[in-house]
Amino acid sequence: MSSRAAWTDLLRRYAELRDLSSTAALLQWDQETMMPRRGAAARAQQLVTLAGLRHERFTDPRIGDLVLQCEATPGEFDDEERAQLREFASDWRRATKLPRELVEAFAAAESAALEAWRDARAKSDWQAFAPHLERLVGLSRRKCAVLGFGDRPYDGLLDDYERGATEAALERLFTDLKARLAPMVAAIIERRDRVDASCVKQRFDERGQEAFAARIVQAMGFDLDAGRIDRSSHPFCSGIAHGDVRLTRRFVEGDLRPALFGVIHEAGHGLYEQGLPERLARTPLGEACSLGVHESQSRLWENIVARSLPFWQAFTPVAAECFPTQLRGVSPEQLWRAVNQVERSLIRVEADELTYNLHIIVRFELERALVKGTLAVADVPAEWNEAMRQLLGVVPERDADGCLQDIHWSMGGLGYFPTYTLGNLYAAQLWETAGRELSGLEAGIARGELLPLREWLRAKVHVHGRRHTAGELIERATGAPPSAEPFLRLLKSKFGAIYGVDLTHCG
Amino acid sequence: MSSRAAWTDLLRRYAELRDLSSTAALLQWDQETMMPRRGAAARAQQLVTLAGLRHERFTDPRIGDLVLQCEATPGEFDDEERAQLREFASDWRRATKLPRELVEAFAAAESAALEAWRDARAKSDWQAFAPHLERLVGLSRRKCAVLGFGDRPYDGLLDDYERGATEAALERLFTDLKARLAPMVAAIIERRDRVDASCVKQRFDERGQEAFAARIVQAMGFDLDAGRIDRSSHPFCSGIAHGDVRLTRRFVEGDLRPALFGVIHEAGHGLYEQGLPERLARTPLGEACSLGVHESQSRLWENIVARSLPFWQAFTPVAAECFPTQLRGVSPEQLWRAVNQVERSLIRVEADELTYNLHIIVRFELERALVKGTLAVADVPAEWNEAMRQLLGVVPERDADGCLQDIHWSMGGLGYFPTYTLGNLYAAQLWETAGRELSGLEAGIARGELLPLREWLRAKVHVHGRRHTAGELIERATGAPPSAEPFLRLLKSKFGAIYGVDLTHCG
């Protein structure tokens, strides 16, 4: 077989593997949105079967022969094909290290943990969830060991989400961020009376919230012919396949913000998935670059765009159309200030931009201790509360508002949280560059024109799929390697203005 | 390997195959209810991949070894296990005759045809659908040839839905039915002024229709913790897995009947799926006996129960609660008569019990001619219209109300239609027996008590899964082999009463 024939065979096999992943993604989406309660056991079995089968196909010895043959003749391939091969080979090498039994055990444990977490959170009962987390931590450690990360297991988990990220580098980043954010938070909290959020804390019915969010998502250019929006308890975005990207939303009646920024966040993810080019669909490059880059898209739209004054200049009239009674006479500036209220709060997904990364640091510290074995699952609630006290200055009264609030651990996503912070940093850096390259960007946003930004992100980020590493992608898009400085600059300028305080001395 | 070990391995493999079927069923359900328009191409690929993979796994030579080993030692197994083995072996022998390429071609052609049919029906454009049907007919003929039905291809198609049914036997049955139904229809149509359906031909809003249908489905004992009901253009029931059975409904504003009887029909299917015992889930017996038996469940609830006077004695007050304006002062008898209006009509799913089988005969004649090659796809509209004129006395003005009305052919379901008629016959036979065995059955229904009938069907039909053939099952349940007589008796008695005419001389 020629190398070209081997390559064609590889691509065909990859497409089949991708179909199995897409299928599993649909099963999971359905599990969260549509599945009847008593379908859980059968769904778990379906997911185990799919995971096992996909793994078996991926680790078929024939694929190894094909990969090695292609790798031996790099001259046969163009740049893009070499990038395709590099990603395929990397995924394949990782997969071959994992025994099928472990892959299936993970899939089974995740489905069980997800069910248990949902109940446990409703009842705020950590004990009910603990054995599931115990099992997932154990499986994660086994996985890291077989992947060759036995001595630094957390790096093995990070590798799944942000290739090349390390615990050590994150620790440095977080230590620095913590030190620089703390005085800013303190300075702002001292002036917390400068922001009045009462205009967004009224009763907003579900239909009106849905209509308002739909208007924004539409303005962002999310294509509802190639996607949909449903209700779920924990909002998420699932890029099931090309042409099929699904967002979910939640609903909180007494506050306009949680559901709204949740949908915009997920739509940011959704634009990335919809922006992956059709040409690369079902190929190794036809996926997002990394979770950090994915979060940069969601956080950019959620925070930098939708918590900006120009945005509220454009969308306050739309909000007032949806809620004529509640928002009568409320100005864009009032809404802008209200959605940027800084608080020592309990819930990550509702946290302001300033304190958000502190929530991430709480989770990072706990999960790496869990994986290292220096923290027992039973001790998580106490440790969580203590970390919240130290970093945020508040302590949850119920685990439902504390260590049970997030879905991630129940989905086996240890190592996922740090990507949110990386996303915040990438987002600010991309935004600064977009501002330089797109003249009148903010003036356009103030007129409700969000598509130029989407097009810029599409060209700089989406269209490349997985061709570059996160670091390369950011450097190519912005001219500089990833850095926390643009993010800190943005915070200082925005919160300095809103709270009327000079933050330039901070950080 | 011992025969017991071989058996355990076989069951494990069957469970995996079943998970893949369940997964495909979810993908198809989603395709009809939730999938965004632009997701169609990717969905088609996923379904092709799943079909091909399932086929490859099913025809793994190792399965052949295991089947033969188990078949060689029948003494090792109990009765139920032997039945499991028989069904597994039969499915396996059928699967091994089909090349993977044909299975995948079918899956691809079905997805494409389904999309095309939806558009073609909307535009009433047969030409747009014709090439897809052409392709499916060609693939069906190839399939029958490789399955060994080359000389009687239609039998090969029937074999998929109703094992053992033959074109010759159906032809005899249909000729007889036609001869006996014709004078009944003629006698009734002559007195068509005896029934006034105006009470069900008003505007009924979707919410009210949904609420009314939900009350009935609940009374039937359909478990919404193990299922759900959604909107789709063509109603169907998908038994995705144990604990996950999904119905769909449609909506017609100007007539209470189409959506209502559609939901009850699908709920009848749904009760069967929910009644398959958990013990048999993911085993070869854990499926419905045949499509004819499946239709017996849907048609029994739709027609024999829900078009009976006792049913309307119970549910007229519920209907009046849902539609207080429209149904003020309407009596159970008025509603009962209205839902039994006999008409020479165009649409099968809205046809009355008397003319329904004539609609089936139209389709049976056309599809067997298509498969035989004596009818060209291009000539279907003209032939359809002519057959309608002869059998029903009406001719559609648009193909959308004629040969494009049904989803079945677009799903590759040539050979499916006759199972509706078999279902009608089985249903009447089961109902007569239930009436003998359950004292006060109709009096209970008049009080809204539908669960005793569900329990009886569960014990007599559902609980057996695929253990018996359709003929055996009916005989075990009713004490007699399948016959058309109970069905004809039922029609004569009911329509004789409603239309005030003695039909005993007919048939």
Contacts between the chains, C-beta under 8 A, distances in Angstrom:
chain1	res1	chain2	res2	distance
A	15	B	45	7.5
A	15	B	49	7.9
A	16	B	49	5.2
A	16	B	53	7.5
A	19	B	45	5.7
A	19	B	46	4.7
A	19	B	48	8.0
A	19	B	49	3.8
A	19	B	50	7.4
A	20	B	49	6.9
A	20	B	53	7.8
A	22	B	42	6.5
A	22	B	46	5.5
A	23	B	23	5.9
A	23	B	27	6.6
A	23	B	46	5.2
A	23	B	49	7.9
A	23	B	50	6.6
A	26	B	26	7.0
A	26	B	27	6.4
A	26	B	30	6.3
A	26	B	46	7.8
A	27	B	23	6.6
A	27	B	26	6.4
A	30	B	26	6.3
A	30	B	30	6.9
A	34	B	34	7.2
A	34	B	228	6.8
A	35	B	244	6.5
A	36	B	224	6.9
A	36	B	225	5.9
A	36	B	226	5.5
A	36	B	227	5.4
A	36	B	228	5.4
A	36	B	243	6.9
A	36	B	244	5.8
A	36	B	246	8.0
A	37	B	225	4.8
A	37	B	226	7.6
A	38	B	223	7.3
A	38	B	225	5.0
A	38	B	226	3.9
A	38	B	243	3.6
A	38	B	244	7.2
A	39	B	226	6.9
A	39	B	240	7.2
A	39	B	241	6.3
A	39	B	243	4.6
A	39	B	244	3.1
A	40	B	243	7.3
A	41	B	242	7.6
A	41	B	243	6.4
A	42	B	22	6.5
A	42	B	240	7.5
A	42	B	241	3.4
A	42	B	242	5.4
A	42	B	243	5.6
A	42	B	244	5.8
A	42	B	281	7.3
A	43	B	241	7.3
A	43	B	244	7.2
A	45	B	15	7.5
A	45	B	19	5.7
A	45	B	241	8.0
A	45	B	282	7.2
A	46	B	19	4.7
A	46	B	22	5.5
A	46	B	23	5.2
A	46	B	26	7.8
A	46	B	241	7.1
A	48	B	19	8.0
A	49	B	15	7.9
A	49	B	16	5.2
A	49	B	19	3.8
A	49	B	20	6.9
A	49	B	23	7.9
A	50	B	19	7.4
A	50	B	23	6.6
A	53	B	16	7.5
A	53	B	20	7.8
A	53	B	53	7.1
A	53	B	57	7.9
A	57	B	53	7.9
A	223	B	38	7.3
A	224	B	36	6.9
A	225	B	36	5.9
A	225	B	37	4.9
A	225	B	38	5.1
A	226	B	36	5.5
A	226	B	37	7.6
A	226	B	38	4.0
A	226	B	39	6.9
A	227	B	36	5.4
A	228	B	34	6.8
A	228	B	36	5.4
A	240	B	39	7.1
A	240	B	42	7.5
A	241	B	39	6.3
A	241	B	42	3.4
A	241	B	43	7.3
A	241	B	45	8.0
A	241	B	46	7.1
A	242	B	41	7.6
A	242	B	42	5.4
A	243	B	36	6.9
A	243	B	38	3.6
A	243	B	39	4.6
A	243	B	40	7.3
A	243	B	41	6.4
A	243	B	42	5.6
A	244	B	35	6.5
A	244	B	36	5.8
A	244	B	38	7.1
A	244	B	39	3.1
A	244	B	42	5.8
A	244	B	43	7.2
A	246	B	36	8.0
A	281	B	42	7.3
A	282	B	45	7.2
